[in-house]
Structures are given as C-alpha cells and as structure tokens.
Amino acid sequence: MPSLDGHFAIVTGASSGLGRATALRLASLGARVALLARGKTDLEAVADQIAAAGGTASVLAIDLADAAAVDAAAERLISDTHPPRVLVNAAGTDVPGPRKGSRCGTGSGSSR
C-alpha cells in the first residue's frame, strides 16, 4: 500500500466493525483520520489506539441520519484541515422498511 503521510481521511462508522478496522489501517499508513459515528466513547477508544501506535485521529460524535449535522461536520472538518484524500462511508443504518417513494417491497416489477 502507498503511504498516506500528510493526507487527511474521514471514516464514518469508525467506532466498530469495518469502519474501525479501516480507520486503524489508514492511520497505520500515515493518514490523519477523522473518526465519525454516534458513540463518542467507542470513537475515543479507537482514537486512543491510533495515538498509541503513533498516529493522529480526531473524534466527531455525530448522527449521520441528521442532514444538518452532517453539513456542519463537513464544513468544520474541511475548515479545520483541508478536503480529504480518502472518504470511507462505513456507517450502518437501521431504517425499518422501504423509504418513501421506494419501489422496494411493493411488488412493482416483481415476476410473481
């Protein structure tokens, strides 16, 4: 893998699972990583692990389902640093059922 020294990465869903693993890997390659997810305590644990390995991470506890909060976070992250070289969207969602306007689950287009 190429070095990401001096580059900025944003990882959503960074508190656990694939997001956490990706954030740790990007930091190991030299990226400064912004960790985003809802769970501040878990994000801080990931940031501590990155710092212990010599990396740099910032924590931003945010609900990515809140569009206004996402816009504010993006503005803050870009103004504090610069546009990211890497963006990983690993945040999961728990949306019950199809979204309004979705044809999913309506039988529309079904071969039955």
C-alpha positions as CSV (number, residue, x, y, z in Angstrom):
1,M,0.0,0.0,0.0
2,P,1.2,3.5,-0.7
3,S,2.0,5.9,2.1
4,L,-0.8,8.3,3.2
5,D,1.6,10.5,5.2
6,G,0.2,14.0,5.4
7,H,-3.1,13.1,3.9
8,F,-6.5,13.5,5.6
9,A,-9.1,10.7,5.7
10,I,-12.6,10.7,7.0
11,V,-14.2,7.5,8.2
12,T,-17.8,7.2,9.1
13,G,-18.9,4.3,11.3
14,A,-15.4,4.3,12.8
15,S,-16.5,3.2,16.2
16,S,-16.7,-0.5,15.3
17,G,-16.6,-3.2,12.6
18,L,-15.3,-2.3,9.2
19,G,-15.2,1.4,9.9
20,R,-13.0,0.9,12.9
21,A,-10.7,-1.6,11.0
22,T,-10.4,0.8,8.1
23,A,-9.6,3.8,10.3
24,L,-6.9,1.8,12.0
25,R,-5.4,0.8,8.7
26,L,-5.5,4.3,7.2
27,A,-3.8,5.6,10.3
28,S,-1.1,2.9,10.1
29,L,-0.4,4.1,6.6
30,G,0.2,7.7,7.9
31,A,-3.2,9.3,7.3
32,R,-4.6,11.8,9.8
33,V,-8.0,10.3,10.4
34,A,-11.3,11.9,11.4
35,L,-13.4,9.3,13.2
36,L,-17.2,9.8,12.9
37,A,-20.0,7.8,14.5
38,R,-22.6,8.2,17.2
39,G,-20.8,6.5,20.0
40,K,-18.2,9.0,21.4
41,T,-16.8,6.6,24.0
42,D,-16.1,4.0,21.3
43,L,-14.6,6.6,19.0
44,E,-12.3,7.8,21.7
45,A,-11.1,4.2,22.2
46,V,-10.3,4.0,18.5
47,A,-8.5,7.4,18.6
48,D,-6.5,6.2,21.7
49,Q,-5.5,3.1,19.8
50,I,-4.4,5.1,16.8
51,A,-2.4,7.5,19.1
52,A,-0.8,4.6,20.9
53,A,0.5,3.4,17.5
54,G,1.9,6.9,16.7
55,G,-1.0,8.1,14.6
56,T,-3.3,11.1,14.7
57,A,-7.1,11.0,14.9
58,S,-9.9,13.3,15.8
59,V,-13.3,12.3,17.1
60,L,-16.6,13.7,16.0
61,A,-19.7,12.1,17.6
62,I,-22.5,12.6,15.1
63,D,-25.7,11.0,14.0
64,L,-25.3,10.6,10.2
65,A,-29.1,10.5,9.8
66,D,-29.2,14.2,10.7
67,A,-28.5,16.0,7.4
68,A,-27.9,19.4,9.1
69,A,-25.4,17.8,11.5
70,V,-23.6,16.2,8.6
71,D,-23.4,19.5,6.7
72,A,-22.0,21.3,9.8
73,A,-19.5,18.5,10.4
74,A,-18.3,18.6,6.8
75,E,-17.8,22.4,7.0
76,R,-15.9,22.0,10.3
77,L,-13.7,19.2,9.1
78,I,-12.7,21.0,5.8
79,S,-12.2,24.3,7.5
80,D,-10.0,22.8,10.2
81,T,-7.9,20.8,7.7
82,H,-8.5,20.6,4.0
83,P,-10.6,18.4,1.8
84,P,-10.0,14.7,2.5
85,R,-7.9,12.5,0.3
86,V,-9.9,9.5,1.4
87,L,-13.5,9.2,2.4
88,V,-14.9,5.9,3.7
89,N,-18.6,5.7,4.4
90,A,-18.9,2.6,6.7
91,A,-21.7,3.8,8.8
92,G,-24.6,1.4,9.1
93,T,-28.3,2.4,9.3
94,D,-31.3,0.9,10.8
95,V,-34.1,2.0,8.6
96,P,-37.2,-0.2,9.0
97,G,-39.0,-0.9,5.8
98,P,-38.8,0.8,2.4
99,R,-38.3,4.5,2.2
100,K,-41.0,6.8,0.9
101,G,-41.0,6.7,-2.9
102,S,-39.1,3.4,-2.9
103,R,-40.5,0.6,-5.1
104,C,-38.7,-2.0,-2.9
105,G,-41.1,-4.4,-1.3
106,T,-44.2,-3.1,-3.2
107,G,-44.3,-6.0,-5.7
108,S,-43.8,-3.5,-8.5
109,G,-41.6,-5.1,-11.2
110,S,-41.9,-8.4,-9.5
111,S,-42.0,-11.5,-11.6
112,R,-44.6,-13.2,-9.3
